[in-house]
């Protein structure tokens, strides 16, 4: 790449931006010409921004052929998301526009929330807090169990799953894992064992899910899966709701096959594409989660803890999204590209 942008005042537009994001961006690009917009970038308003050379968008901006044609000086698009299907890559290639995304940002964040759910279940934290708020210090029914020596079954050992394994090993747990693409080097390094899915379900005291939602993983955990699980085991899901068959989960809880579940996601969230959507002002217009789940039986089951798809939501994780965006723009300017998808 020709380094024509080093030391050059670049015209950069940031769209679908929250107020708090402006200050770190201004600090990152003090010599560039910056445009901040709360709204989306689409074909309807693209001509207004025809002088921009780089844009940073989120998933509600639609950069189709019509929009890209109206921005002749555009050389870089950074999307503050993992997905990039809102950008026409074919046209970008034709126009020599570089496209970057945020491939990962919440590996340790989601892993930590996973153990927040596990510990909340193992030590009955919710019941403890509710009881003391009522002024009672009675310990009847609040006896929990140690995690040390228990077997954790980790389904998926990618960016998040491997952090879950590390935390589990730190707590002296035994770890079994299943992955369609096992990583023997990782298993040797962290000291866990890859097994078949059936063996993981059979031998695990707690099963935690860390796989993407794909046609192949839809209802990966179903009635047949629950029948293979150790009686009295727990299920944790911080990945996507559709990976678990909700009807089968409710049945397993009611029958006692499962002792409990910790869920940060529910099957009704099928419209959700990116975690960061949840903190976007546009998300309520697309999908009202409260309406979708308010009558869900899982919310009222005493053995279940449900959090509102909040595993990703820390200041540090959101800052990592912004930092990756900053790195991508600086990388483009210096000829050292970062997180390129085209």
C-alpha positions in Angstrom: 0.0 0.0 0.0 1.3 3.5 -0.9 1.8 5.5 2.3 0.1 8.6 1.0 -1.9 9.2 4.3 1.0 9.3 6.8 1.0 12.9 8.2 -2.0 13.7 6.0 -5.2 15.3 7.2 -7.7 12.6 6.4 -11.4 13.2 6.3 -13.0 10.5 8.5 -16.7 10.1 9.3 -18.0 8.2 12.3 -21.6 7.1 12.1 -24.1 5.5 14.6 -21.9 6.9 17.4 -22.7 7.3 21.1 -21.7 10.5 22.9 -19.0 8.8 25.0 -17.2 7.5 21.9 -16.4 11.0 20.6 -13.7 12.0 23.1 -11.4 8.9 22.6 -11.7 9.3 18.8 -10.8 13.0 19.0 -7.7 12.1 21.0 -6.8 9.3 18.6 -7.0 11.6 15.5 -6.2 15.1 16.6 -4.8 16.2 13.2 -7.6 14.7 11.0 -10.9 16.2 9.9 -13.5 14.3 11.8 -17.3 14.1 11.2 -19.4 12.6 14.1 -23.0 11.5 13.3 -25.5 9.7 15.5 -27.4 8.6 12.5 -26.8 5.9 9.9 -24.9 6.1 6.6 -27.0 5.0 3.7 -27.7 5.7 0.0 -30.2 8.4 1.1 -27.5 10.6 2.7 -24.2 9.3 1.3 -23.9 12.2 -1.2 -23.7 14.6 1.8 -20.5 12.9 2.8 -19.0 12.5 -0.6 -15.7 14.2 0.6 -15.0 11.5 3.2 -12.0 9.2 2.7 -12.8 6.8 5.5 -15.9 5.9 7.4 -16.6 4.0 10.6 -20.1 2.5 10.9 -22.2 0.0 12.8 -24.6 -2.6 11.4 -27.6 -0.3 10.7 -25.6 1.6 8.1 -26.3 0.0 4.7 -23.2 0.5 2.4 -24.7 -0.9 -0.8 -23.6 -0.1 -4.4 -25.8 3.0 -4.5 -24.2 4.5 -1.3 -20.7 3.6 -2.3 -21.1 5.2 -5.8 -22.0 8.5 -4.1 -18.8 8.5 -2.1 -16.0 8.6 -4.8 -13.2 9.5 -2.4 -13.9 6.6 0.0 -10.8 4.3 0.5 -11.6 2.7 3.9 -14.6 1.3 5.8 -14.3 0.1 9.4 -17.4 -1.5 10.9 -17.6 -1.6 14.7 -19.0 -5.1 14.5 -17.9 -8.7 13.8 -20.4 -9.1 11.0 -20.1 -7.2 7.8 -23.0 -8.2 5.6 -24.3 -4.6 5.7 -21.3 -3.7 3.4 -21.2 -4.7 -0.3 -17.7 -6.3 -0.5 -18.0 -7.0 -4.2 -18.4 -3.3 -5.0 -15.7 -2.4 -2.4 -13.2 -4.7 -4.2 -14.1 -3.1 -7.6 -13.6 0.4 -6.2 -10.5 -0.6 -4.2 -12.1 0.2 -0.8 -10.5 -1.6 2.1 -12.9 -3.0 4.7 -12.1 -3.9 8.3 -14.1 -5.3 11.1 -13.8 -6.2 14.9 -13.2 -9.9 14.8 -13.1 -10.3 18.6 -13.5 -8.1 21.6 -15.1 -10.0 24.5 -13.3 -13.3 25.0 -12.4 -12.9 28.6 -15.5 -10.7 29.3 -17.9 -13.4 28.3 -15.8 -16.1 30.0 -16.0 -14.1 33.3 -19.8 -13.8 33.0 -20.0 -17.5 32.4 -18.4 -18.1 35.8 -20.5 -15.4 37.4 -23.5 -17.6 36.4 -21.8 -20.8 37.5 -20.9 -19.3 40.9 -24.4 -17.8 41.3 -25.8 -21.3 40.9 -23.3 -23.2 42.9 -23.5 -20.9 45.9 -27.2 -19.9 45.5 -26.2 -16.2 45.4 -29.6 -14.9 44.1 -31.5 -16.7 46.9 -28.9 -15.5 49.5 -29.3 -11.9 48.4 -33.1 -12.0 48.3 -33.3 -13.6 51.7 -31.0 -11.1 53.4 -32.9 -8.2 51.8 -36.0 -9.5 53.6 -34.0 -9.3 56.8 -33.6 -13.1 57.3 -30.2 -14.7 57.9 -31.6 -18.2 58.0 -29.3 -20.6 56.1 -31.9 -23.3 55.5 -31.9 -24.3 51.8 -28.9 -22.2 50.9 -26.2 -25.0 51.0 -24.2 -24.9 47.8 -21.4 -27.0 46.3 -17.7 -26.6 45.6 -16.4 -26.2 42.1 -13.0 -27.7 42.9 -12.9 -31.3 41.7 -16.1 -31.0 39.6 -16.0 -31.7 35.9 -16.7 -28.8 33.5 -17.7 -29.7 29.9 -16.8 -26.9 27.5 -18.5 -27.0 24.1 -16.3 -24.9 21.8 -12.7 -24.0 22.6 -12.4 -20.9 20.5 -11.6 -17.4 21.7 -14.1 -17.5 24.6 -14.0 -21.2 25.3 -10.3 -21.2 25.9 -10.6 -18.4 28.5 -13.4 -20.5 30.3 -11.0 -23.4 30.4 -8.2 -21.3 31.9 -10.5 -20.0 34.7 -11.8 -23.5 35.4 -8.3 -24.8 35.7 -7.5 -22.0 38.1 -10.4 -23.2 40.3 -9.0 -26.8 40.3 -11.8 -28.2 38.1 -11.5 -31.1 35.7 -12.2 -29.9 32.1 -13.5 -31.9 29.2 -14.0 -30.2 25.9 -15.6 -30.8 22.5 -14.9 -28.9 19.4 -15.5 -29.6 15.7 -11.9 -28.4 15.1 -9.9 -29.5 18.2 -6.7 -27.6 19.2 -4.3 -30.3 20.5 -1.6 -27.7 21.3 -4.1 -25.7 23.4 -5.2 -28.9 25.2 -1.6 -29.7 26.1 -0.8 -26.1 27.1 -3.8 -25.7 29.5 -4.1 -29.4 30.4 -7.6 -30.4 29.4 -9.0 -33.3 27.4 -10.9 -33.4 24.1 -13.7 -36.0 24.1 -16.7 -36.9 22.1 -19.9 -34.8 22.6 -21.6 -37.9 24.1 -18.8 -38.4 26.7 -18.8 -34.7 27.6 -22.5 -34.8 28.3 -22.3 -38.0 30.2 -19.4 -37.1 32.5 -19.8 -33.3 33.1 -21.2 -31.8 36.2 -21.6 -28.5 34.4 -21.9 -28.0 30.6 -21.1 -24.6 29.2 -21.7 -23.6 25.5 -19.3 -21.4 23.5 -20.1 -22.0 19.8 -21.5 -19.7 17.1 -25.1 -19.9 16.0 -25.1 -21.6 12.6 -27.5 -24.0 10.9 -25.2 -26.8 12.1 -25.5 -25.7 15.8 -29.3 -24.9 15.8 -30.7 -26.9 18.7 -27.3 -28.6 19.3 -28.5 -29.2 22.8 -31.9 -30.9 22.5 -34.1 -33.6 24.1 -31.6 -36.3 23.1 -28.7 -34.4 24.5 -30.4 -33.8 27.8 -31.2 -37.5 28.1 -27.4 -38.2 27.9 -26.4 -35.7 30.6 -25.5 -36.6 34.1 -28.6 -36.4 36.3 -28.3 -33.2 38.4 -26.0 -31.4 36.0 -26.2 -27.7 35.2 -26.3 -26.0 31.8 -24.7 -22.6 31.1 -25.4 -20.7 27.8 -23.7 -17.4 27.1 -23.5 -18.0 23.3 -26.8 -17.8 21.4 -30.2 -18.9 22.5 -31.0 -21.0 19.4 -28.2 -23.5 20.3 -30.6 -24.9 22.9 -34.0 -26.3 22.3 -36.1 -24.3 24.8 -38.9 -26.9 25.1 -36.4 -29.6 25.8 -34.6 -27.4 28.4 -37.8 -26.7 30.3 -38.7 -30.4 30.3 -35.2 -31.4 31.6 -35.5 -28.8 34.4 -39.0 -29.9 35.3 -38.0 -33.6 35.4 -34.9 -33.0 37.5 -32.5 -34.2 34.8 -31.0 -30.8 35.1 -30.4 -29.3 38.6 -30.4 -25.8 37.1 -29.4 -23.5 34.3 -27.6 -20.1 33.9 -28.7 -18.3 30.7 -27.5 -15.0 29.3 -29.3 -15.8 26.0 -32.8 -17.0 25.1 -34.1 -18.6 21.9 -36.4 -15.6 21.1 -33.3 -13.5 20.4 -33.1 -14.8 16.9 -33.1 -11.3 15.4 -29.9 -10.4 17.3 -26.8 -10.2 15.0 -24.3 -8.4 17.2 -24.1 -8.0 21.0 -23.3 -4.3 20.7 -26.8 -4.0 19.2 -28.2 -4.2 22.7 -26.6 -0.9 23.6 -27.5 0.8 20.3 -30.3 3.3 20.2 -31.7 1.5 17.1 -32.0 -1.9 18.7 -35.4 -1.4 20.4 -36.9 -0.5 17.1 -35.7 -3.8 15.7 -36.4 -6.2 18.5 -38.1 -5.6 21.8 -36.6 -8.4 24.0 -38.8 -7.6 26.9 -42.0 -8.2 24.9 -40.5 -11.4 23.4 -39.5 -13.0 26.7 -41.8 -11.5 29.4 -44.1 -14.5 29.5 -41.3 -17.1 29.1 -41.6 -19.9 31.6 -37.8 -20.0 32.1 -37.9 -16.6 33.8 -40.1 -17.9 36.6 -38.3 -21.2 37.2 -36.5 -21.2 40.6 -33.6 -23.3 39.3 -32.8 -20.9 36.5 -30.8 -17.6 36.4 -31.4 -15.4 33.4 -29.4 -12.3 32.6 -30.4 -9.9 29.8 -27.7 -10.9 27.2 -25.2 -8.8 29.3 -22.1 -11.1 29.2 -20.3 -8.9 26.6 -21.3 -5.6 28.3 -18.3 -4.1 30.1 -16.6 -0.8 29.6 -13.4 -2.6 28.6 -15.0 -4.7 25.9 -16.7 -1.7 24.3 -13.4 0.2 24.5 -11.7 -2.7 22.7 -14.2 -2.3 19.8 -13.3 1.4 19.6 -9.6 0.6 19.9 -9.7 -1.9 17.1 -11.4 0.7 14.9 -8.7 3.2 15.8 -6.0 0.6 15.0 -7.6 -0.2 11.7 -7.6 3.5 10.6 -4.1 4.1 11.8 -3.0 0.9 10.2 -4.5 2.0 6.9 -2.7 5.3 7.1 0.7 3.7 7.8 0.3 0.8 5.4 0.0 -1.9 8.2 -3.6 -3.0 7.8 -5.5 -4.5 10.8 -8.6 -6.9 10.9 -9.1 -6.7 7.1 -12.1 -8.6 5.6 -11.5 -7.3 2.1 
